[in-house]
Amino acid sequence: MIDVKKLLYDLCEDESVYDDATDLIESGILDSFMLIELFSSLEDNGIVLYPTRIDREKLRTVKGIEELISNYLKNKKD
């Protein structure tokens, strides 16, 4: 599994991504540019998420992003 916190930190260099209580969108960490970078980095790791097909609320937390990745990987195996 991809370390989402490390991936986000590598993209934005903001240590608050390591705090589980951080709302990534509200805090401005995941703005529109960073969302593109996130999806691109995930795609580089073989995980293709379509922004128009996911619940935006899942992008608010690291846990939510991890769930999206987990569901993708689970469905990919089926």
Buried (B, 14 or more C-beta within 10 A) or exposed (E): EBEBBEBBBEBBEBEBBEEEEBEBBEBEBBEEEBBEBBBEBBEEEEBEBEEEEBEEEBBBBBEBBBEBBEEBEEEEEE
